[in-house]
Amino acid sequence: MPNVRLLHFKTREELASSITPLFASQGEVVPWIWWDTQTYTSGTTTSLDFFQSVQTDKTLGNMQASGQIPAPMYYDLYHLSYYLAIPPTALAIAATLTPATGALQDMHGLILGSVSFQIAQKVYFESKIFMCPAGSGQNPFVSTYGTLTAPQAQAYQITQNGAPDPRARNNFWGGITIPHNQNFLVNSRWSAALTLTGGNPLITTYLDGYLYRRVL
């Protein structure tokens, strides 16, 4: 949910009117997250477009129309975040240092990609993926016991784009509004295709904010 407090305390009359509309076109505002998931293909992908199709698998996205929100809705954007589903990796600890591999290296390469947010082919926000942290995910915890020596010991890598804390996200404070029936797009690019240890990870981009719609 948006990482801000309510600016207005609703009266009893306002609460009653929100659940008992006076007329069919009466408006309401609700916290809402739009999300979409794309696959990064190791060694191939250099660009991904998000929110451009309706996902058949509803665990991968919740868009109701391709590239836009239906009428008569408006959406105030507060957070734009990236969740990178990098699988954990276990690496044997060797006596001789070797080039870094595994989940941490995969994440490092992916978060250097760029972000472009567009409405009606006009750019409203540009950044890097690491500037759009997930604010969620696994909180890594690793315990050890006994004497760890190579080659028996292993290093277990769990990583995510930023700290798994909803406060650790950038914030537009509702300064960007997506109107209905206007194409919008989140695009990411990489300077070259990355070869990843973990294969072909899923990348989820989500928009967190407030949705304005009719009650009925």
FILUMNU-724185 format. One line per 10 residues: for each residue x, y, z of N, C-alpha, C. Coordinates in steps of 0.05 Angstrom, whole numbers. Layout:
BEGIN
X Y Z X Y Z X Y Z  ...
This chain:
BEGIN
17 -24 0 0 0 0 18 25 0  7 48 -9 23 72 -9 34 79 18  60 86 18 74 90 43 70 119 53  45 127 56 38 154 67 13 152 84  10 170 102 -14 170 119 -37 184 105  -61 178 113 -84 192 103 -84 222 110  -90 238 91 -90 267 96 -117 277 107  -137 260 106 -164 268 114 -177 246 130  -188 252 153 -202 233 169 -232 234 162  -243 211 152 -270 211 142 -290 213 165
-311 228 159 -334 230 178 -352 206 175  -371 203 194 -390 181 192 -406 183 167  -414 208 160 -430 212 136 -415 204 110  -389 211 110 -373 203 87 -369 173 85  -365 160 107 -363 131 107 -389 118 97  -412 128 107 -437 117 99 -442 120 69  -435 144 58 -440 149 30 -422 132 12  -398 124 22 -380 108 6 -390 79 2  -407 69 20 -418 42 18 -447 42 9  -460 65 11 -487 68 2 -489 92 -17
-481 88 -43 -480 110 -61 -507 123 -66  -507 149 -70 -531 163 -75 -540 161 -104  -520 156 -122 -526 153 -151 -505 135 -163  -512 123 -186 -495 102 -198 -467 111 -205  -464 136 -213 -438 146 -222 -422 159 -200  -431 156 -175 -415 167 -153 -387 155 -152  -367 172 -147 -340 163 -148 -330 152 -121  -309 136 -122 -295 126 -98 -265 125 -105  -249 124 -84 -221 121 -87 -211 98 -69  -195 80 -80 -186 56 -65 -156 53 -69
-142 43 -49 -113 35 -54 -112 13 -75  -93 15 -93 -93 -4 -115 -64 -8 -125  -58 -33 -132 -32 -40 -144 -37 -53 -171  -25 -42 -192 -23 -54 -218 4 -68 -220  4 -93 -230 30 -106 -233 30 -122 -259  55 -126 -269 59 -142 -294 86 -156 -292  87 -180 -303 112 -196 -301 121 -204 -329  147 -201 -333 159 -210 -358 184 -227 -352  192 -243 -372 214 -261 -368 239 -249 -381  261 -248 -365 287 -241 -376 300 -266 -386
305 -268 -412 318 -291 -424 348 -288 -423  361 -305 -408 391 -302 -405 405 -304 -432  423 -285 -436 439 -285 -461 425 -273 -485  399 -264 -482 384 -255 -504 371 -227 -500  358 -223 -477 341 -200 -472 358 -174 -469  351 -153 -483 362 -127 -478 341 -106 -473  315 -113 -476 293 -94 -471 268 -109 -463  253 -98 -444 228 -110 -435 207 -88 -433  183 -93 -443 160 -75 -440 140 -87 -421  130 -71 -402 112 -80 -382 84 -67 -386
63 -81 -378 35 -71 -378 24 -69 -406  35 -83 -425 26 -81 -453 6 -103 -461  1 -122 -443 -18 -143 -450 -33 -152 -424  -55 -165 -428 -71 -177 -406 -60 -205 -401  -50 -210 -377 -39 -237 -371 -61 -257 -368  -58 -280 -381 -77 -302 -377 -74 -314 -349  -49 -316 -340 -43 -325 -313 -44 -301 -294  -64 -299 -277 -69 -275 -261 -48 -272 -238  -31 -292 -234 -9 -289 -215 14 -272 -227  13 -268 -254 34 -254 -268 26 -224 -273
1 -217 -270 -7 -190 -276 -37 -187 -272  -46 -162 -268 -74 -157 -264 -85 -135 -282  -72 -130 -304 -83 -110 -323 -110 -119 -334  -128 -100 -336 -155 -106 -347 -157 -100 -377  -138 -84 -387 -137 -78 -415 -108 -75 -423  -101 -80 -448 -73 -78 -457 -64 -49 -457  -44 -43 -441 -30 -18 -442 -46 6 -432  -69 2 -419 -84 24 -409 -104 15 -388  -115 34 -373 -136 27 -353 -163 35 -365  -184 19 -360 -210 24 -373 -223 50 -362
-241 60 -378 -258 83 -370 -280 73 -351  -289 89 -332 -279 116 -327 -261 117 -302  -237 108 -304 -218 106 -282 -195 126 -285  -184 135 -262 -159 150 -261 -142 137 -239  -116 140 -243 -97 127 -224 -75 147 -216  -73 152 -190 -52 169 -180 -29 151 -171  -6 155 -184 17 138 -179 34 148 -155  40 130 -136 57 137 -113 84 122 -115  84 97 -123 108 81 -123 110 66 -149  135 64 -160 141 47 -183 164 29 -173
160 3 -173 179 -15 -161 184 -39 -179  208 -51 -176 216 -75 -190 223 -97 -171  209 -120 -175 216 -144 -159 229 -164 -179  254 -172 -173 269 -190 -190 270 -217 -177  257 -237 -189 255 -264 -177 280 -280 -184  302 -272 -173 328 -286 -177 328 -310 -159  331 -334 -169 332 -358 -152 357 -358 -135  354 -368 -109 378 -370 -92 398 -389 -104  423 -385 -98 444 -403 -107 462 -411 -84  473 -435 -86 492 -446 -67 518 -450 -81
539 -438 -71 565 -440 -83 585 -453 -64  601 -472 -74 622 -484 -58 644 -463 -53  653 -462 -28 675 -444 -21 701 -458 -28  716 -446 -46 741 -458 -56 765 -445 -42  787 -460 -40 811 -449 -29 822 -427 -46  817 -428 -72 827 -408 -91 804 -391 -100  808 -364 -99 786 -346 -107 780 -349 -137  754 -348 -143 745 -351 -171 727 -327 -177  722 -322 -203 704 -299 -210 677 -302 -197  665 -280 -189 640 -280 -175 618 -291 -193
602 -309 -182 579 -320 -197 556 -322 -177  532 -329 -188 509 -334 -170 489 -311 -170  471 -313 -150 448 -294 -149 457 -265 -146  478 -261 -129 487 -233 -125 497 -221 -151  512 -236 -166 522 -226 -192 500 -222 -212  480 -240 -212 457 -236 -230 442 -211 -224  437 -206 -198 423 -183 -189 438 -157 -196  464 -158 -191 481 -134 -197 478 -126 -226  479 -145 -245 476 -138 -273 449 -128 -280  428 -141 -269 401 -133 -277 392 -106 -267
400 -98 -243 391 -73 -232 405 -49 -244  425 -54 -261 438 -32 -276 422 -24 -301  401 -39 -306 384 -32 -329 369 -5 -324  360 6 -346 346 32 -344 316 28 -342  302 50 -333 273 50 -330 262 75 -344  241 71 -360 227 93 -372 198 89 -369  184 109 -357 155 108 -353 142 129 -371  124 119 -388 112 137 -408 81 135 -407  69 158 -412 40 160 -416 35 174 -443  19 161 -460 14 172 -487 39 180 -501
59 162 -500 85 165 -513 102 188 -503  94 199 -480 109 221 -468 122 210 -442  148 216 -439 163 206 -416 158 223 -392  150 209 -370 145 223 -344 165 216 -323  181 195 -327 201 188 -307 222 170 -319  247 175 -313 269 158 -322 288 154 -299  299 130 -297 318 123 -275 331 97 -282  344 86 -262 356 59 -263 339 41 -246  341 14 -251 324 -5 -236 331 -4 -206  357 0 -200 364 1 -171 352 26 -157
342 45 -172 329 69 -160 299 64 -156  290 40 -164 261 33 -161 260 7 -145  269 7 -119 271 -17 -103 244 -30 -99  245 -57 -94 221 -73 -91 205 -66 -66  220 -61 -44 206 -56 -18 193 -81 -7  200 -104 -17 188 -129 -8 207 -152 -15  199 -176 -7 214 -200 -15 225 -215 10  243 -234 4 254 -250 26 274 -233 43  274 -239 69 293 -227 86 314 -249 92  337 -248 79 356 -270 80 367 -275 108
367 -301 115 379 -309 141 394 -335 136  419 -335 143 436 -359 140 449 -365 166  447 -390 175 461 -399 200 482 -420 193  503 -421 209 524 -440 205 530 -455 231  541 -478 228 548 -494 252 573 -511 246  590 -513 265 614 -529 261 636 -514 247  657 -529 239 680 -518 226 676 -519 196  677 -496 183 672 -494 155 699 -491 140  705 -511 124 729 -510 109 723 -519 80  738 -507 61 735 -515 33 745 -544 30
732 -561 13 709 -554 -4 682 -561 7  681 -568 33 655 -576 44 636 -552 48  647 -530 55 630 -506 61 618 -495 35  594 -483 39 580 -470 17 571 -442 25  570 -425 5 559 -398 9 531 -398 -5  511 -390 11 483 -390 0 475 -361 -5  467 -355 -29 461 -327 -37 431 -323 -41  421 -304 -27 393 -294 -31 394 -264 -34  382 -254 -55 384 -225 -60 359 -214 -72  355 -188 -69 332 -174 -80 340 -145 -86
323 -132 -102 328 -104 -110 321 -86 -87  340 -81 -68 335 -64 -45 327 -79 -21  323 -65 1 315 -77 27 286 -86 26  279 -110 38 251 -119 38 234 -104 59  231 -78 54 216 -61 72 200 -41 55  173 -40 59 157 -23 43 164 7 45  179 14 66 188 42 68 211 48 49  224 27 40 248 30 23 240 31 -6  223 51 -13 215 55 -41 216 84 -48  219 90 -74 217 119 -81 187 127 -80
182 152 -81 155 162 -78 149 186 -96  128 183 -112 119 205 -129 98 222 -115  88 213 -92 68 228 -76 43 235 -93  36 217 -111 12 222 -127 15 243 -148  40 251 -154 45 272 -173 42 264 -202  38 239 -208 34 229 -235 7 216 -236  -10 224 -254 -37 212 -257 -39 199 -284  -49 174 -284 -54 159 -309 -84 161 -315  -91 174 -336 -120 175 -343 -129 150 -358  -155 146 -359 -165 123 -373 -162 126 -403
-161 103 -416 -159 101 -446 -135 116 -457  -113 119 -441 -88 129 -451 -67 108 -447  -53 102 -469 -32 81 -467 -10 90 -448  -2 72 -431 21 76 -414 40 52 -415  65 57 -409 86 37 -413 108 41 -393  118 18 -382 143 18 -367 162 1 -384  185 13 -391 205 -1 -407 231 -3 -393  245 -25 -395 272 -28 -384 291 -37 -406  315 -26 -405 335 -33 -425 362 -39 -412  377 -56 -425 404 -63 -416 423 -59 -440
447 -50 -434 466 -43 -456 474 -68 -472  473 -91 -459 479 -117 -472 465 -139 -458  460 -161 -472 446 -184 -460 464 -196 -438  452 -203 -415 467 -214 -392 463 -244 -392  485 -258 -387 485 -287 -383 483 -292 -353  461 -304 -344 455 -306 -316 459 -334 -306  470 -337 -282 473 -363 -269 447 -376 -264  427 -361 -256 401 -372 -248 382 -377 -271  391 -375 -296 373 -381 -318 357 -357 -327  331 -360 -330 313 -339 -341 294 -330 -319
301 -309 -304 285 -301 -281 261 -284 -290  240 -285 -273 217 -268 -277 222 -240 -264  214 -219 -278 216 -192 -268 188 -180 -266  180 -172 -242 154 -160 -238 157 -130 -233  143 -114 -248 141 -86 -243 114 -79 -232  113 -64 -210 86 -58 -199 84 -28 -194  60 -18 -198 52 10 -192 34 10 -168  41 26 -148 26 27 -123 14 55 -120  -12 57 -115 -24 84 -113 -53 82 -106  -68 102 -116 -97 103 -111 -112 104 -137
-133 87 -138 -150 84 -162 -177 99 -158  -183 116 -176 -209 131 -175 -228 117 -195  -251 110 -186 -271 95 -203 -299 101 -193  -319 91 -208 -347 93 -199 -353 72 -178  -370 79 -160 -378 59 -139 -393 36 -152  -410 41 -171 -426 20 -184 -419 20 -214
